[in-house]
Amino acid sequence: MKKIIFCLFLCLSVLSFGQDFEDFEQEFSFEVYDPLRGYNEVMTSFNLGFYKYAARPVSKAYGYVTPDFIRYGVRNFTNNIFMPLRFINNVLQFKFKEAGTELKRFGVNVVFGFFGFIDAASKTNIPKYPADFGTTLAHWGVGSGFHLVLPFLGPSNLRDTLSLPVNWYSSPTGYIDPFLLSVGVNSYIIMNDMSFELDTFDEIYFNTPNLYPFLRDAYEKRRIEMSK
């Protein structure tokens, strides 16, 4: 079960990373502690195959048959209910202004966005402040440890991998019972989000020379930026 939790949260990390792909292209060079490079390169190749032959076809078919208003509604609603994860970790980092803004976003989306199915907060320029337990540990000086690529999902590191169970139970979907239903709901959320980012994933996976070091460095750099 723990492996499934790890996988789901790493998928979310990869999705977020995909959104920052264009920004990262501006600053590629980066030093990362990587004693498991051989294993990580093999696992990256495995994950590429998983994306090419499983995740991508399923997400593409889902995006083709599902009306856009449903996909956007699901994405907006699920982003909104993940507010506790962002709020708690902004508080733990003493970022009280950002935490307050997260509460404000949640309230605006619930009241004016039909319980969050419409992202009314973004339409009124209320920003979102992503944070999780890994970035909280990093903010207070806990090192990332060695880089680690997990099966099916992609890049992580020792600190962020050990933080995944805390992240899981900081979100409402982590309390859905039975556990397998919770896993199914979170898997659907990931698939729905991925259906918006397939072009970005294709660009990364199919057109990036030296894919493994690119993914590794991009992930670690983004985590540093998030923890500031």
Beta strands, then each sheet from edge to edge (+ up, - down):
strand 1: 147-150
strand 2: 154-157
sheet 1: 1+ 2-
end
